[in-house]
Amino acid sequence: MKKIAIIGANEFQNKLILKAKELGCETHVFAWKSGDIGEKTADFFYPISIVEKEKILQECKKIKPDAVVSIASDLAVITVNYVADALGLNCNNPSDSLICTNKFEMRKALKNSGIKTPEFQKINKPEDLRINKFPLVVKPTDRSGSRAISLVNNKEELEQAVTSAVDNSFEKNAIVEEVIEGNEYSCECISYHGEHHFLTITKKYTTGFPKCIETGHIQPSDLSDSQIDKVKQIVFKGLEALNIKNGASHTEFKIDDEDNIGIIEIGARMGGDCIGSDLVKISTGYDFVKMVIDVALGQKPSFERVNEPKIAVIKFIFSKEDLEKVKQIEKETPELVYYKSKIEDMGHEIIDSSSRYGFYIFALNSMEEYNNKLKGVL
């Protein structure tokens, strides 16, 4: 029986835990003990924080896993590569983990590779800003999930934005950059030994500035074949720039009316928000989670379809009105509901992705069915 070390135990990682068990693997899960579902579903649970890579490595030397893996977590990327490399397992080079998890280092690497990038700067004090144009986007250099993102229209708004970003940053730095214009998408890929495979493109719906919190996603996107070809060329070049050779990747980008593509960021992991764990499988038929496990085990991923591709939609709940809309759809066409999360109490303010009230995932047979049943929900 193969042993899999999984970094993280939350709801997203649980999809990975269950898939590994389904494949007959023994699961060893590492995370801070907080009552997450993976603590119960794991064969063996170790109450060690995912950032304590040395402690995890010591345990793994005893376990002798065949793979170390995680999904949809930038924080876990560093630990996965560090531990897997030390054990001689398939992974990305740990020396490149920083450029895949730090927005400033990523921008530098993309720029150095010749990819068009917005003007950007790392600061921790507003007075250090050298960029003399507005509007600007301010965000922590090393966080995800739409945390502490601000749109700054003038110097007077800069101080609060930088303070918020720095306070939320692990390294206490902010990145300030020009605004990228256009509609937002993401490109989902799997790589094995440096060979990149395109899976699909996600059309993303957000609250817009200043928070840019995702309200929903749909796969496949509305991009044309020629636009997709252009996206693939730029994304693959970006993966090479960041030395992403193995595993999932999630590239967020915008495309404007003239088909100019601007990369927002690239993650050396699945997209969160159920993009990688659920939507890709619905919309392509490919078992993306299994692919990630295969690559971590040093095996070429299988592109055999396990289900017929459909239209995949996720709707996040921001209000009682949102909930009423999706409940009505569920009542009228329950067969369209693929999954629904627990809906939390709606008394708190939504400040980032983690504070949304819940979500529904739908699987539809065609865009016509989407237009008839769900159009306007996103």
Number of C-alpha atoms within 10 A of each C-alpha: 8 14 19 25 29 28 30 29 30 16 14 21 23 24 17 25 30 17 17 23 16 11 12 12 18 20 23 22 30 25 23 17 14 10 10 16 14 26 23 13 16 21 14 14 20 17 14 18 16 22 19 13 19 12 13 24 19 11 17 20 12 8 13 14 21 21 24 27 29 30 28 24 21 23 18 23 26 23 24 28 23 22 25 24 16 13 17 10 17 24 26 25 16 17 11 16 22 17 22 26 25 21 24 24 19 23 27 17 19 22 16 12 14 11 18 15 18 16 14 20 18 20 21 19 14 18 10 10 15 12 13 9 12 14 14 21 22 29 28 33 25 25 21 21 16 18 21 25 27 24 23 23 13 12 15 10 13 21 14 13 23 27 21 19 26 24 16 20 19 12 14 16 22 31 24 30 23 19 18 19 14 16 15 21 22 26 22 25 26 25 23 24 16 15 12 21 17 15 18 19 26 27 20 21 18 15 11 12 12 14 18 20 23 19 21 21 25 24 23 22 18 13 15 9 9 10 14 17 12 14 25 20 10 17 27 19 16 23 23 17 19 24 19 30 21 23 29 28 29 25 25 21 22 20 19 13 9 7 13 14 23 22 24 19 19 27 26 30 28 27 27 18 22 18 25 23 23 22 29 29 22 26 25 22 18 21 22 27 23 18 21 26 24 19 23 26 21 17 14 14 22 13 14 9 12 12 13 12 20 21 21 28 29 27 24 26 22 17 13 10 10 15 19 12 14 22 15 11 18 16 10 11 11 12 12 20 19 17 12 16 12 9 14 13 9 15 8 10 10 15 15 17 20 13 15 22 22 19 23 21 23 25 21 21 14 13 14 11 13 19 11 10 15 19 11 9 17 16
